[in-house]
Amino acid sequence: MTTDQIILFTLFIIFFGMLLWGKFRYDVVAFTALMVGVVLGVVPTDAAFSGFGHPATLVVALVLIVSAGLVRSGAVFLITRTLVDASRSLGMHIAMMGAIGAVLSAFMNNVAALALLMPVEIQTARKAGRSPGLSLMPLSFATILGGMATLIGTPPNIIISAIREDALGEPYRMFDFAPVGATAAVAGLIFVALVGWRLIPVREDAIANIENLSEYMAELTVPKGNKAIGKRVGELAEAAEKADVAILGVIRDGKRRYGPVRNAVVQAGDILVIEATPDALDEFRAAMKFTVADEAREERLNAAGDGVEIIEVVVPDTSRLVGKTALSVGLESRQNTVLLGISRRGKRITQQLRKTQIQTGDILLLLVPRDTGADVTEWLGSLSLAPRGLKVTVDKMVWLAIGVFAAAVAAASFGLVYLPIALGLVVIVYVLTGILTLTELYSHVNWPVVVLLGSMIPLGSALETSGGTQLIAAGLVNVTEGLPAWAILTALMLVTMTLSDVLNNTATTIVAAPVGIQMAQTLGVSPEPFLMAVAVAASCAFLTPIGHKNNTLILGPGGYAFGDYWRMGLPLEIIIVAVSIPALLIFWPL
């Protein structure tokens, strides 16, 4: 190996190791690796930031903006409102929601599709009186599967197309992925709807019903002159039991009192640590005339608008709250919002809520000024679990939004307009017609993914230029020497799928796609089936909650454990490989 190859392989090993460690966010790790590569001379200085202007990066950003426009116009809500029925049997409901999610994710980013449908799914589960955990994982998997069918459905397909353009001179068109991707998606959806959801474990210690999903660790303040002052905490047990809440502890002077608290005498300003559902919490607060915050915060909240309301949000990994506290981000001072409670998959919170670091998948109970819930949710970068009033649901804009998007897809599909240009024109129309505001152009771009792509593309190019991908490809070819073509494709899919289950699928695609091309060149066959194999495999991350962002988003609301995903995910991945290999050989022959 050359010196450049050694440096690049070392960088990638460290990069993947840091992703597995999870201490730092993937965009920070990727940008650091890029800068180190430039300093060490393996990435040319003039190419250091080429990834940020790369078509793949631009398309990913534009797809997210267009997805937001389809949501804001009411186009997608119109579909879900028409088709979703809580009275259906669970199997039929999963099949219907899976089909809707798959179709939507084929034409909008699959993360955006899940973000839209997840609140609908949770509300449907509440109406049906069942656990959302029974249907959220199938919905997540369905949106991942649907994204494989088109160019814009998932970032791996966009990256594969861009790599094909660089290597072979022409990108893939909108529906070039459909023969294999749609075939695999349909097979996967059938499995999920008929068998897969039955494999999801239901544990007594997990969130087993919809009421438990909303049990929060919360805090209530004892104001001056309250009737509870001077009483022992144990004397409040009757009122607590009547409201169905549990008093777990007392915070006094900013410090949590541990051990038995039944005999603690209640003082003005004490904060009672409560475990309860939102309704029970509010009932107990009203009955005891407690407050949700100290006097100063309560006055500021009431003065901020015409009354207050409670909202529930789930925290994705891109939220500004992840790794921070409500106090440090200025939730109260900047948004006049009080953190009422945290639900963390049944785990107890031991710190004061305002000083508790928020984790990905947490569900937060927030008290906000009336009619500001959507703005607060967007500012936090979180997802609402309650019915959401869309900001711009003007009926006359629905068909305009759909028509413009459909025209752009058609133009790009027939090669009349370059895809990034077509999507860019859609964004312009959405802004000029008021479907999206200028602020929303930037707030709906997933900047960590943009930074990841912009950083990884130059590193991937450097690895290919240095001959590093040739070494990896040669190694895989040697391991599979003497095997038939379908076995070699299977090996490539399994390696890519395994990486995608534990790493970001974008990073996996950038490394695996050039390897696939090199393998094809070494074998003297067409690179098309190898590129398609990477596209399908990189999208299929079903074994863990960290392989795909959709799986992370449902972790908290579904009450899942880390090890729950593989039960449905492993047979699903086996089915995808079994269906994809014949489809690859038929539609993209060697």
NUMAR-696708 format. One record per residue (C-alpha): y negated, z, x negated; chain; residue in three letters; residue number from 1. Coordinates in steps of 0.25 Angstrom, whole numbers, plus 5000, padded with zeros to 4 digits. Example, Ala and Ser with C-alpha at 12.3 -4.5 7.8 and 13.67 -1.06 7.14 Angstrom:
! NUMAR-696708
yy;zz;xx;ch;aa;i
5018;5031;4951;A;ala;1 .
5004;5029;4945;A;ser;2 .
! end
This chain:
! NUMAR-696708
yy;zz;xx;ch;aa;i
5000;5000;5000;A;met;1 .
4986;4997;4996;A;thr;2 .
4975;5008;4994;A;thr;3 .
4968;5003;5007;A;asp;4 .
4981;5004;5015;A;gln;5 .
4984;5018;5010;A;ile;6 .
4970;5023;5014;A;ile;7 .
4971;5016;5028;A;leu;8 .
4985;5021;5031;A;phe;9 .
4980;5035;5026;A;thr;10 .
4968;5034;5035;A;leu;11 .
4976;5030;5047;A;phe;12 .
4987;5041;5045;A;ile;13 .
4975;5051;5044;A;ile;14 .
4969;5045;5057;A;phe;15 .
4982;5046;5065;A;phe;16 .
4984;5060;5060;A;gly;17 .
4971;5064;5064;A;met;18 .
4973;5058;5078;A;leu;19 .
4986;5066;5079;A;leu;20 .
4979;5078;5075;A;trp;21 .
4969;5077;5085;A;gly;22 .
4959;5086;5078;A;lys;23 .
4948;5075;5078;A;phe;24 .
4945;5064;5089;A;arg;25 .
4951;5051;5086;A;tyr;26 .
4938;5043;5085;A;asp;27 .
4933;5053;5074;A;val;28 .
4946;5051;5067;A;val;29 .
4945;5036;5068;A;ala;30 .
4931;5035;5063;A;phe;31 .
4933;5045;5052;A;thr;32 .
4945;5036;5047;A;ala;33 .
4936;5024;5048;A;leu;34 .
4925;5030;5039;A;met;35 .
4935;5035;5029;A;val;36 .
4941;5021;5029;A;gly;37 .
4928;5015;5026;A;val;38 .
4925;5025;5015;A;val;39 .
4938;5023;5008;A;leu;40 .
4936;5008;5009;A;gly;41 .
4948;5003;5017;A;val;42 .
4938;5000;5029;A;val;43 .
4927;4990;5025;A;pro;44 .
4913;4996;5027;A;thr;45 .
4909;4983;5035;A;asp;46 .
4921;4985;5044;A;ala;47 .
4919;5000;5047;A;ala;48 .
4913;4999;5060;A;phe;49 .
4919;4985;5065;A;ser;50 .
4928;4992;5074;A;gly;51 .
4916;4997;5083;A;phe;52 .
4912;4983;5086;A;gly;53 .
4927;4978;5087;A;his;54 .
4930;4971;5101;A;pro;55 .
4941;4982;5103;A;ala;56 .
4931;4993;5102;A;thr;57 .
4921;4986;5111;A;leu;58 .
4931;4983;5122;A;val;59 .
4936;4997;5123;A;val;60 .
4922;5002;5125;A;ala;61 .
4919;4991;5135;A;leu;62 .
4931;4994;5143;A;val;63 .
4928;5008;5144;A;leu;64 .
4914;5005;5149;A;ile;65 .
4919;4994;5159;A;val;66 .
4930;5004;5164;A;ser;67 .
4918;5014;5167;A;ala;68 .
4911;5003;5175;A;gly;69 .
4923;5001;5184;A;leu;70 .
4924;5016;5186;A;val;71 .
4909;5017;5189;A;arg;72 .
4908;5006;5198;A;ser;73 .
4919;5012;5207;A;gly;74 .
4929;5000;5205;A;ala;75 .
4940;5008;5200;A;val;76 .
4938;5020;5209;A;phe;77 .
4939;5010;5221;A;leu;78 .
4953;5006;5216;A;ile;79 .
4958;5020;5215;A;thr;80 .
4952;5025;5228;A;arg;81 .
4958;5014;5235;A;thr;82 .
4972;5015;5229;A;leu;83 .
4975;5030;5226;A;val;84 .
4981;5038;5237;A;asp;85 .
4985;5053;5235;A;ala;86 .
4996;5052;5246;A;ser;87 .
5005;5043;5238;A;arg;88 .
5018;5048;5232;A;ser;89 .
5016;5052;5217;A;leu;90 .
5024;5040;5212;A;gly;91 .
5017;5030;5221;A;met;92 .
5004;5037;5217;A;his;93 .
5007;5036;5202;A;ile;94 .
5011;5021;5203;A;ala;95 .
4998;5018;5211;A;met;96 .
4989;5026;5201;A;met;97 .
4996;5020;5189;A;gly;98 .
4994;5006;5194;A;ala;99 .
4979;5009;5197;A;ile;100 .
4978;5015;5183;A;gly;101 .
4985;5004;5176;A;ala;102 .
4977;4993;5183;A;val;103 .
4964;5000;5180;A;leu;104 .
4968;5003;5165;A;ser;105 .
4971;4988;5163;A;ala;106 .
4956;4985;5166;A;phe;107 .
4949;4997;5161;A;met;108 .
4952;5006;5150;A;asn;109 .
4964;5015;5153;A;asn;110 .
4957;5028;5150;A;val;111 .
4946;5024;5159;A;ala;112 .
4956;5021;5170;A;ala;113 .
4963;5034;5169;A;leu;114 .
4950;5041;5168;A;ala;115 .
4947;5035;5182;A;leu;116 .
4960;5038;5188;A;leu;117 .
4963;5052;5183;A;met;118 .
4953;5059;5193;A;pro;119 .
4959;5050;5204;A;val;120 .
4973;5054;5200;A;glu;121 .
4970;5069;5200;A;ile;122 .
4963;5069;5213;A;gln;123 .
4975;5062;5219;A;thr;124 .
4984;5072;5213;A;ala;125 .
4976;5083;5219;A;arg;126 .
4976;5077;5233;A;lys;127 .
4991;5075;5232;A;ala;128 .
4993;5089;5227;A;gly;129 .
5001;5086;5214;A;arg;130 .
4999;5087;5200;A;ser;131 .
4990;5076;5193;A;pro;132 .
4999;5077;5181;A;gly;133 .
5010;5070;5189;A;leu;134 .
5001;5057;5190;A;ser;135 .
4991;5058;5179;A;leu;136 .
5000;5054;5167;A;met;137 .
5006;5042;5175;A;pro;138 .
4991;5038;5178;A;leu;139 .
4988;5039;5163;A;ser;140 .
5000;5031;5159;A;phe;141 .
4997;5021;5169;A;ala;142 .
4983;5018;5164;A;thr;143 .
4988;5017;5150;A;ile;144 .
4998;5007;5154;A;leu;145 .
4989;4999;5162;A;gly;146 .
4979;4997;5150;A;gly;147 .
4990;4989;5143;A;met;148 .
4989;4978;5152;A;ala;149 .
4975;4972;5148;A;thr;150 .
4966;4971;5136;A;leu;151 .
4956;4981;5141;A;ile;152 .
4966;4991;5147;A;gly;153 .
4967;4999;5134;A;thr;154 .
4961;5000;5120;A;pro;155 .
4974;4996;5113;A;pro;156 .
4974;4982;5120;A;asn;157 .
4960;4980;5116;A;ile;158 .
4963;4983;5102;A;ile;159 .
4975;4975;5101;A;ile;160 .
4967;4963;5107;A;ser;161 .
4956;4965;5096;A;ala;162 .
4967;4966;5085;A;ile;163 .
4973;4953;5090;A;arg;164 .
4960;4946;5090;A;glu;165 .
4957;4951;5075;A;asp;166 .
4972;4947;5071;A;ala;167 .
4975;4934;5079;A;leu;168 .
4961;4929;5083;A;gly;169 .
4961;4932;5098;A;glu;170 .
4961;4945;5107;A;pro;171 .
4970;4947;5119;A;tyr;172 .
4965;4944;5132;A;arg;173 .
4964;4953;5144;A;met;174 .
4978;4952;5150;A;phe;175 .
4986;4948;5137;A;asp;176 .
4991;4962;5137;A;phe;177 .
4996;4962;5152;A;ala;178 .
5010;4955;5150;A;pro;179 .
5015;4966;5141;A;val;180 .
5005;4978;5145;A;gly;181 .
5006;4976;5160;A;ala;182 .
5021;4975;5159;A;thr;183 .
5022;4988;5151;A;ala;184 .
5012;4994;5160;A;ala;185 .
5019;4991;5173;A;val;186 .
5032;4996;5167;A;ala;187 .
5025;5009;5163;A;gly;188 .
5019;5011;5177;A;leu;189 .
5032;5009;5184;A;ile;190 .
5038;5019;5175;A;phe;191 .
5026;5029;5177;A;val;192 .
5026;5028;5192;A;ala;193 .
5041;5029;5195;A;leu;194 .
5046;5038;5184;A;val;195 .
5036;5042;5174;A;gly;196 .
5028;5052;5182;A;trp;197 .
5041;5060;5185;A;arg;198 .
5042;5063;5170;A;leu;199 .
5029;5070;5170;A;ile;200 .
5033;5085;5168;A;pro;201 .
5028;5095;5178;A;val;202 .
5027;5109;5171;A;arg;203 .
5024;5122;5177;A;glu;204 .
5015;5126;5166;A;asp;205 .
5007;5113;5167;A;ala;206 .
4997;5109;5178;A;ile;207 .
5007;5107;5189;A;ala;208 .
4998;5104;5201;A;asn;209 .
4984;5100;5203;A;ile;210 .
4979;5113;5206;A;glu;211 .
4983;5118;5192;A;asn;212 .
4977;5106;5186;A;leu;213 .
4963;5112;5189;A;ser;214 .
4966;5126;5184;A;glu;215 .
4955;5129;5174;A;tyr;216 .
4951;5140;5165;A;met;217 .
4937;5143;5170;A;ala;218 .
4926;5153;5169;A;glu;219 .
4918;5161;5179;A;leu;220 .
4906;5169;5176;A;thr;221 .
4903;5183;5183;A;val;222 .
4888;5182;5186;A;pro;223 .
4879;5194;5187;A;lys;224 .
4880;5203;5200;A;gly;225 .
4894;5197;5203;A;asn;226 .
4903;5206;5211;A;lys;227 .
4914;5205;5200;A;ala;228 .
4906;5212;5190;A;ile;229 .
4911;5226;5187;A;gly;230 .
4925;5222;5193;A;lys;231 .
4937;5220;5184;A;arg;232 .
4943;5206;5183;A;val;233 .
4956;5211;5189;A;gly;234 .
4948;5214;5202;A;glu;235 .
4944;5199;5203;A;leu;236 .
4959;5195;5204;A;ala;237 .
4959;5195;5219;A;glu;238 .
4948;5185;5220;A;ala;239 .
4953;5177;5209;A;ala;240 .
4967;5176;5215;A;glu;241 .
4961;5173;5228;A;lys;242 .
4954;5161;5222;A;ala;243 .
4966;5158;5214;A;asp;244 .
4960;5160;5200;A;val;245 .
4964;5167;5188;A;ala;246 .
4955;5176;5180;A;ile;247 .
4959;5175;5165;A;leu;248 .
4949;5182;5157;A;gly;249 .
4934;5186;5155;A;val;250 .
4924;5181;5146;A;ile;251 .
4913;5190;5142;A;arg;252 .
4901;5188;5133;A;asp;253 .
4908;5175;5129;A;gly;254 .
4921;5181;5125;A;lys;255 .
4934;5180;5132;A;arg;256 .
4941;5193;5135;A;arg;257 .
4956;5192;5133;A;tyr;258 .
4967;5200;5138;A;gly;259 .
4968;5206;5152;A;pro;260 .
4955;5205;5160;A;val;261 .
4958;5211;5173;A;arg;262 .
4952;5224;5169;A;asn;263 .
4939;5218;5163;A;ala;264 .
4927;5222;5171;A;val;265 .
4919;5210;5175;A;val;266 .
4904;5209;5170;A;gln;267 .
4893;5200;5173;A;ala;268 .
4894;5187;5164;A;gly;269 .
4909;5188;5163;A;asp;270 .
4916;5175;5163;A;ile;271 .
4929;5175;5170;A;leu;272 .
4940;5165;5165;A;val;273 .
4947;5159;5177;A;ile;274 .
4959;5150;5179;A;glu;275 .
4957;5142;5192;A;ala;276 .
4956;5129;5199;A;thr;277 .
4942;5124;5202;A;pro;278 .
4943;5128;5216;A;asp;279 .
4948;5142;5213;A;ala;280 .
4938;5144;5202;A;leu;281 .
4927;5140;5212;A;asp;282 .
4933;5149;5223;A;glu;283 .
4934;5161;5214;A;phe;284 .
4919;5159;5208;A;arg;285 .
4914;5158;5222;A;ala;286 .
4921;5170;5227;A;ala;287 .
4917;5179;5215;A;met;288 .
4903;5173;5214;A;lys;289 .
4906;5170;5199;A;phe;290 .
4898;5158;5192;A;thr;291 .
4903;5147;5183;A;val;292 .
4894;5150;5172;A;ala;293 .
4883;5160;5167;A;asp;294 .
4870;5161;5175;A;glu;295 .
4862;5152;5166;A;ala;296 .
4873;5141;5166;A;arg;297 .
4875;5143;5181;A;glu;298 .
4860;5141;5184;A;glu;299 .
4859;5129;5175;A;arg;300 .
4871;5122;5182;A;leu;301 .
4865;5125;5196;A;asn;302 .
4852;5120;5192;A;ala;303 .
4857;5107;5186;A;ala;304 .
4860;5100;5200;A;gly;305 .
4863;5101;5214;A;asp;306 .
4875;5110;5214;A;gly;307 .
4887;5110;5205;A;val;308 .
4901;5104;5206;A;glu;309 .
4915;5106;5199;A;ile;310 .
4921;5094;5192;A;ile;311 .
4934;5093;5184;A;glu;312 .
4935;5084;5171;A;val;313 .
4946;5081;5161;A;val;314 .
4942;5080;5146;A;val;315 .
4947;5067;5139;A;pro;316 .
4947;5067;5124;A;asp;317 .
4934;5059;5124;A;thr;318 .
4926;5070;5131;A;ser;319 .
4914;5076;5124;A;arg;320 .
4921;5090;5127;A;leu;321 .
4934;5088;5119;A;val;322 .
4934;5098;5108;A;gly;323 .
4921;5105;5113;A;lys;324 .
4917;5115;5122;A;thr;325 .
4908;5114;5135;A;ala;326 .
4898;5123;5128;A;leu;327 .
4897;5114;5115;A;ser;328 .
4895;5101;5123;A;val;329 .
4884;5107;5132;A;gly;330 .
4892;5105;5145;A;leu;331 .
4883;5115;5152;A;glu;332 .
4870;5112;5145;A;ser;333 .
4871;5097;5145;A;arg;334 .
4878;5095;5158;A;gln;335 .
4876;5107;5166;A;asn;336 .
4891;5108;5168;A;thr;337 .
4899;5121;5167;A;val;338 .
4914;5121;5162;A;leu;339 .
4921;5128;5173;A;leu;340 .
4935;5127;5168;A;gly;341 .
4945;5120;5159;A;ile;342 .
4959;5116;5162;A;ser;343 .
4968;5114;5150;A;arg;344 .
4982;5110;5154;A;arg;345 .
4985;5125;5158;A;gly;346 .
4980;5131;5145;A;lys;347 .
4971;5143;5145;A;arg;348 .
4957;5143;5140;A;ile;349 .
4954;5155;5131;A;thr;350 .
4939;5152;5128;A;gln;351 .
4927;5152;5136;A;gln;352 .
4926;5138;5143;A;leu;353 .
4913;5134;5138;A;arg;354 .
4918;5137;5124;A;lys;355 .
4932;5130;5126;A;thr;356 .
4935;5117;5118;A;gln;357 .
4938;5107;5128;A;ile;358 .
4951;5099;5125;A;gln;359 .
4955;5085;5130;A;thr;360 .
4962;5085;5143;A;gly;361 .
4955;5098;5148;A;asp;362 .
4950;5098;5162;A;ile;363 .
4937;5104;5164;A;leu;364 .
4931;5110;5177;A;leu;365 .
4916;5108;5176;A;leu;366 .
4904;5113;5185;A;leu;367 .
4893;5102;5185;A;val;368 .
4881;5100;5193;A;pro;369 .
4884;5092;5206;A;arg;370 .
4885;5077;5204;A;asp;371 .
4885;5078;5189;A;thr;372 .
4900;5078;5187;A;gly;373 .
4902;5064;5184;A;ala;374 .
4891;5065;5173;A;asp;375 .
4896;5077;5167;A;val;376 .
4910;5071;5167;A;thr;377 .
4905;5059;5160;A;glu;378 .
4897;5067;5150;A;trp;379 .
4909;5075;5146;A;leu;380 .
4917;5063;5144;A;gly;381 .
4928;5069;5154;A;ser;382 .
4935;5064;5166;A;leu;383 .
4933;5070;5180;A;ser;384 .
4945;5075;5188;A;leu;385 .
4938;5075;5201;A;ala;386 .
4934;5063;5210;A;pro;387 .
4923;5057;5202;A;arg;388 .
4911;5050;5208;A;gly;389 .
4908;5038;5200;A;leu;390 .
4894;5036;5195;A;lys;391 .
4893;5022;5200;A;val;392 .
4902;5019;5212;A;thr;393 .
4893;5008;5218;A;val;394 .
4903;5000;5227;A;asp;395 .
4895;4987;5225;A;lys;396 .
4898;4989;5210;A;met;397 .
4913;4990;5211;A;val;398 .
4916;4975;5213;A;trp;399 .
4905;4971;5203;A;leu;400 .
4912;4980;5192;A;ala;401 .
4926;4975;5195;A;ile;402 .
4921;4960;5196;A;gly;403 .
4913;4961;5183;A;val;404 .
4925;4967;5176;A;phe;405 .
4935;4958;5182;A;ala;406 .
4927;4946;5177;A;ala;407 .
4926;4951;5163;A;ala;408 .
4941;4953;5162;A;val;409 .
4943;4939;5167;A;ala;410 .
4934;4933;5158;A;ala;411 .
4940;4941;5146;A;ala;412 .
4954;4937;5151;A;ser;413 .
4951;4922;5151;A;phe;414 .
4944;4923;5137;A;gly;415 .
4931;4919;5143;A;leu;416 .
4924;4932;5137;A;val;417 .
4927;4941;5126;A;tyr;418 .
4932;4954;5132;A;leu;419 .
4922;4963;5125;A;pro;420 .
4911;4954;5130;A;ile;421 .
4917;4953;5144;A;ala;422 .
4918;4969;5145;A;leu;423 .
4904;4970;5139;A;gly;424 .
4898;4961;5150;A;leu;425 .
4905;4970;5161;A;val;426 .
4898;4982;5155;A;val;427 .
4885;4975;5155;A;ile;428 .
4887;4971;5170;A;val;429 .
4891;4986;5173;A;tyr;430 .
4878;4991;5167;A;val;431 .
4869;4981;5173;A;leu;432 .
4875;4983;5187;A;thr;433 .
4874;4998;5186;A;gly;434 .
4889;5001;5186;A;ile;435 .
4888;5008;5172;A;leu;436 .
4876;5014;5166;A;thr;437 .
4872;5013;5152;A;leu;438 .
4876;5027;5149;A;thr;439 .
4890;5024;5154;A;glu;440 .
4891;5012;5144;A;leu;441 .
4893;5022;5133;A;tyr;442 .
4898;5035;5140;A;ser;443 .
4911;5027;5144;A;his;444 .
4914;5022;5131;A;val;445 .
4925;5030;5124;A;asn;446 .
4918;5031;5111;A;trp;447 .
4929;5038;5103;A;pro;448 .
4938;5026;5106;A;val;449 .
4927;5017;5101;A;val;450 .
4926;5025;5088;A;val;451 .
4941;5025;5087;A;leu;452 .
4942;5010;5089;A;leu;453 .
4930;5007;5080;A;gly;454 .
4936;5016;5069;A;ser;455 .
4950;5011;5070;A;met;456 .
4948;4996;5070;A;ile;457 .
4942;4995;5056;A;pro;458 .
4953;5004;5051;A;leu;459 .
4964;4996;5058;A;gly;460 .
4958;4983;5052;A;ser;461 .
4958;4990;5038;A;ala;462 .
4972;4994;5039;A;leu;463 .
4976;4979;5043;A;glu;464 .
4967;4973;5032;A;thr;465 .
4973;4982;5021;A;ser;466 .
4987;4978;5026;A;gly;467 .
4991;4992;5031;A;gly;468 .
4995;4986;5045;A;thr;469 .
5004;4976;5037;A;gln;470 .
5011;4988;5031;A;leu;471 .
5013;4995;5044;A;ile;472 .
5018;4983;5050;A;ala;473 .
5028;4980;5039;A;ala;474 .
5033;4994;5040;A;gly;475 .
5036;4992;5055;A;leu;476 .
5042;4978;5053;A;val;477 .
5051;4984;5042;A;asn;478 .
5056;4996;5051;A;val;479 .
5059;4986;5062;A;thr;480 .
5065;4975;5052;A;glu;481 .
5076;4967;5059;A;gly;482 .
5073;4972;5073;A;leu;483 .
5070;4962;5084;A;pro;484 .
5055;4959;5088;A;ala;485 .
5056;4968;5100;A;trp;486 .
5060;4980;5092;A;ala;487 .
5049;4978;5082;A;ile;488 .
5039;4977;5094;A;leu;489 .
5045;4990;5099;A;thr;490 .
5044;4997;5086;A;ala;491 .
5029;4993;5086;A;leu;492 .
5027;4998;5100;A;met;493 .
5034;5011;5097;A;leu;494 .
5026;5014;5085;A;val;495 .
5012;5010;5092;A;thr;496 .
5016;5018;5104;A;met;497 .
5020;5031;5096;A;thr;498 .
5006;5030;5089;A;leu;499 .
4999;5028;5102;A;ser;500 .
5005;5040;5108;A;asp;501 .
4999;5049;5097;A;val;502 .
4987;5042;5093;A;leu;503 .
4975;5034;5099;A;asn;504 .
4980;5021;5105;A;asn;505 .
4968;5014;5099;A;thr;506 .
4971;5018;5085;A;ala;507 .
4986;5015;5087;A;thr;508 .
4983;5001;5091;A;thr;509 .
4973;4998;5080;A;ile;510 .
4984;5001;5070;A;val;511 .
4996;4996;5077;A;ala;512 .
4991;4982;5082;A;ala;513 .
4989;4977;5067;A;pro;514 .
5002;4982;5064;A;val;515 .
5008;4974;5075;A;gly;516 .
5002;4962;5070;A;ile;517 .
5007;4964;5056;A;gln;518 .
5021;4966;5061;A;met;519 .
5021;4953;5069;A;ala;520 .
5016;4946;5057;A;gln;521 .
5026;4952;5048;A;thr;522 .
5037;4948;5058;A;leu;523 .
5031;4934;5060;A;gly;524 .
5029;4935;5075;A;val;525 .
5018;4935;5085;A;ser;526 .
5009;4948;5084;A;pro;527 .
5006;4947;5099;A;glu;528 .
5018;4956;5104;A;pro;529 .
5015;4966;5093;A;phe;530 .
5001;4968;5097;A;leu;531 .
5005;4969;5112;A;met;532 .
5015;4979;5108;A;ala;533 .
5005;4988;5101;A;val;534 .
4995;4986;5113;A;ala;535 .
5006;4991;5123;A;val;536 .
5011;5002;5113;A;ala;537 .
4997;5008;5109;A;ala;538 .
4994;5009;5124;A;ser;539 .
5006;5017;5128;A;cys;540 .
5003;5031;5124;A;ala;541 .
5011;5039;5134;A;phe;542 .
5018;5051;5126;A;leu;543 .
5006;5060;5123;A;thr;544 .
4993;5064;5129;A;pro;545 .
4986;5059;5116;A;ile;546 .
4991;5045;5115;A;gly;547 .
4981;5039;5125;A;his;548 .
4968;5045;5131;A;lys;549 .
4974;5043;5145;A;asn;550 .
4985;5053;5142;A;asn;551 .
4975;5063;5137;A;thr;552 .
4966;5062;5149;A;leu;553 .
4977;5067;5158;A;ile;554 .
4982;5078;5150;A;leu;555 .
4974;5089;5156;A;gly;556 .
4973;5084;5170;A;pro;557 .
4988;5081;5171;A;gly;558 .
4991;5095;5165;A;gly;559 .
5000;5088;5155;A;tyr;560 .
5006;5093;5142;A;ala;561 .
5007;5085;5129;A;phe;562 .
5021;5082;5130;A;gly;563 .
5021;5078;5145;A;asp;564 .
5017;5063;5142;A;tyr;565 .
5030;5058;5135;A;trp;566 .
5039;5061;5147;A;arg;567 .
5033;5050;5154;A;met;568 .
5027;5043;5142;A;gly;569 .
5039;5041;5134;A;leu;570 .
5047;5033;5144;A;pro;571 .
5035;5025;5147;A;leu;572 .
5033;5021;5133;A;glu;573 .
5047;5017;5132;A;ile;574 .
5046;5008;5144;A;ile;575 .
5033;5002;5139;A;ile;576 .
5040;4998;5126;A;val;577 .
5052;4993;5133;A;ala;578 .
5044;4984;5143;A;val;579 .
5034;4980;5132;A;ser;580 .
5043;4974;5122;A;ile;581 .
5049;4964;5131;A;pro;582 .
5036;4960;5137;A;ala;583 .
5030;4959;5123;A;leu;584 .
5041;4949;5119;A;leu;585 .
5039;4941;5132;A;ile;586 .
5024;4940;5133;A;phe;587 .
5021;4940;5118;A;trp;588 .
5033;4934;5111;A;pro;589 .
5035;4935;5096;A;leu;590 .
! end
